[in-house]
């Protein structure tokens, strides 16, 4: 019922599990309570930061749960100890986002942070794309607005990058004054664009998802994409997950709904979050993790979950 500033850490195993207990970083909580913000992580493998350094960025979000919809433009950063996972003190970076946003899609690729869409304080979704470069000391350069906008104004889309391309999936194209309710589903639109050193090229449509999703999650690994959960048109659970792959020309293959039965968590949530573990299984297979979320009776009394799901073999 209220937004929180808590930050928790845990340990990941190669079997996909998180550790038995979460550690609350009480002394290094976020400076303000936040919900519906975006996060990315920078390390020497994806950014020009110093060797041995790790940074976590928190962008935008909603401070008060009673706001309609609210939203801030602040960007916070904290260092993370790569050996212990301890989170350092959060600092507000000097360059805010050009506008306050709730539920944008954010991708870090090749040293640049791309922000796509989001719900604005005017209750309307955005089509703007903002770009910033990560500096060697972990700070961000001033934000630039891409002259080429996203084709559809959307809030709560997802995005990922691969092979010099940025992909955007779904999102809510309707005005909204509350990010906490399920709403009426999203769009099934999927777009991609060439990205080069922070420049975003023209957008091209590719295979649309079978379900129009918003407030959903997307996993990407080894050229394979899973679009899952969220608010979509249809019965919750009937299209919990669908799958596609990237073709040689950058297009996505037609989406398939074969993920069912024991291959789905049956979580049926929206406003959840998810990651692909950086640790592969013993057979070099990816691990997908799903954290928390909100149930579909949220138009009445919201029910929140603390469950963590993970896949096993392959």
N, C-alpha and C positions, 0 to 999 in steps of 0.2 A: 504493500500500500504506500510505501515511501521509497524514494531512491536512496542509494547508499554510496559511500565512498570507500567501502572495504576493498582490499586487494588480497587475494589468496594465492598461494603457490603450492605446487606439488611436484612429484617426480614421475616421469614417464618410464615405463618399461618396454622392452622389445616385444613383449607379449600383448601390448596394447593397453594394459591396465595403468591407471594412475595409482599412486601410493595409497596406503591405508588411511592417511589423514592429511587434511589441508592445513597449511600454516597461514595464519592471518598476519599480514604485515601491518600491525597496529600502528607502529610509529611512523610508517611511511605509507599511510593511506592517501588516496587522492585528495587534492586540496578542497574539492567540493564534491557533493554527491552527484552521480551521473547515471543516466540510463540511456540506452539507444545511441551510444557513441560508437565510434569505429576505432580499431586498434591495428597497428602493424609493428613489425619487429625488424630492426636493422642489425646486421652483423657483417664481418668482412667478406662473406660469401655473396652478399647481394648489394653492398653499398661500399663507398670509399671511406668507411670508418677505420680507426686504428686497429691493428691486430690485437685480438683478445678483448675487444670491447663489444658490448651488446646494449642495445637501446630499445625501449618500448615507447611507442607514441600513442596517445589517446586524443582523438579528434572529435570536436563537436559534442553533441548529445544534449540531453534534457536534465536540468538541475532539479527542478521541483516536479513531482509526479502529478501535481494538480494543475500544472500549466497547460494551456490549450493553444498550440502544442508546446510553446516555449522554444527552447533551443539556444545554444551558445556557439560562438565561433572560436573558442579557445583551443589551443593545442598544448598538451603537456608531454613531457618526456622524463623518463627515469632510466638510469643505468641498471643493468642486471648482472650480477656475478655469474659468469658462465660455469663455475665449478659448484656453487651452492644454490643457485637460483634466487639468492636474496635480492630483493628489489630496493634500489636506493631512493633517495628523496626525489619527489616529483617537482619539476620546475616548469613554469609556464614559459613557453617560447615567445620571443618578441613579435613574431609575425602570426597573427590570427588568420583563420580562414577568411576569404572575402565576404562570406555571409554566414549567419548562424544556420546550422543544419542538424537535423535529427535523422538517423537511419541512412546515412550515405553509404555507398560502396567504396571501399578504399583498398588500393593495391599498391604494394611496393615492388618495383621492378627495375633492376639495373641502376640502382641509386636514385630513382625518382619515385615520388609518392603521387599517385593519381586518385583524385576524389571525384566520384561520379554520382550525380543526383542527390537526393535527400529531401526531407520535408522542411520547408522554410517556416519562418514565424508568421507568414501570411496564410498558413494552412494549405499552401499549394506546393506540389512537388516541383523539383528543379530539374532543368536540363543542362545546367552548367557543369563543366569539367575544370577542376583546379589542379595545378601541378606545382610541385616544389621539389628542389634537389636537396638531398641529404649531404651535409658537409662532413669533413673529416672529424670534427669534434662532436658530431651527433646532433648539431643544430640543423635547422631547416632554412633554406633560402626564402625570400619573399615569394608569396604565392602568385602564380600567373593564371589568368583565365584563358582556357583554350579558345581560339577563334572558331573552332569547329565544335559545336555543342553535341550533346547526346541527342539522338533522333526523337526521343520521347521523354517528356518530363516525368520522372519517376522518383518515388521515395521507397526505401527499403528494397532496392535491388541487390543482387550480388554481382561480383566481378572477379576475374582472375586474369593472369597474363601468361602467355606461352609463345615462344618463338618469335618475339618481336611484335606480338599482337595483344591487344587488350580486348577482353570479352565482357559484355554486360548481359545479365539474364534477369528477366522478369521485373518485378517491382509493382508498386501501387501507383497508378496514374491518376487517381482521384484525389480531390482535396480532402483533408482530414484535420480534425482538431484534437485527436487523441491517438498517440502511437501505441497505447496499451490495449486497445480493443481489436478484435479480429478483423472487423471490416468485411468487405465483400469480395476479397480475393484480388489477385494481381493479373498482369498480362502475361502472355506466353511468348512475348517478343524476345529474340536473342540477336545481338548485334556484335560485330567485331571491327576493330580499327587497327591500322599499323601505328606503332609507337616507336619513336626514335629520339633518344636523348631528351625526353620530356615533351616532344612534339606529338600531337595526336592528329592522325590523318582522317580522311573521310570514313564514315561508318557504313558498313554493309550488313544487310540482314542474312542470317543463316537459319538452319533448321529450328523452327519454334518448338518449345517444349509442349508436351501433350496437355499439361495443366498450366493455367495461368497462375503464377505464384507471387506472393509478396511476404515479407517477413520470414523468408525461408533461408535455407543454407545451401551452399554449393561446395562440394569437394572436388579437387582436381589433383591427379597424380598420373605420371607416365602417359600423358596424352588421353587419359580417360576422365570423363566428367560425370559426376552424380549430382543431380538437382533434387532436393528433398525437402520434406516437411513444409512448414509455412501455411499461409492462408491461401487456399486455391478453390476454384470453382468445382464443386463436386462434393461427395461425401468424405469427411475426414477419414484417412486410412486407405481409401480406395486407390489412390495414386501417391502413396507416401514417398516413393522414390522412383526416379527414372534415370536412364543412363544413355550417354552418347560418347563419341570419341572424335578427336580432331583429325581431319583428313590432311593430306599433303598440301593442299591448296589453302589451308586455313579454315575451310568450312567445317561445320559440325555435321556428323552423320545423323540420319533420322533418329529421334529419341525412342528408346525401347522401355517398356514397362515390365521387364521380366524380373525386376528385383521385388521379391515377395517372400512370404512364408518366413523361414528361418534366416533369410538374407536381409531382413529389415528389422529395426528395433521395435516397431509398433509404438513409437513414442507419441506420434500424432500431436505435435506441438508447433507453435509459432513463437517468434521472438526468442528463439534459442540461439546458441552459437556453436561453432564447430571448427576443428582444425584437422589437418593431416599431420600425423606425428612425423617428426624428422627421423625417427628410428624405424627401420624396416624390420620385418619379421625374419625368422631364421631362413625363410625361403625367398628373402628379398621382396616381399609383398608389402604394400602400404597398409598403414593402420589409420582408420578414420574414427574420430571421436566426436560425440555429440554431447553438449553440456546444457542442462536445464531446459528452460522454455516455459511456455504458458499454454494452458488448456483452452479448448474451444468453447467453454462456458463463460468466457471473459466478459461477455456483454452483461452478465449478471454479477457474480462474485468471482474475481480473478483467482485462479489456482495456479501457483507457481511450483516448479519442480527443481529439485537439486540433483536429479539422477544424471549419471554419466554413462553413456553407452559407448562400446567400442566393438569393432569387428574382429573375428578371429581369422583362421586360415580362409582363403589361400594366402 
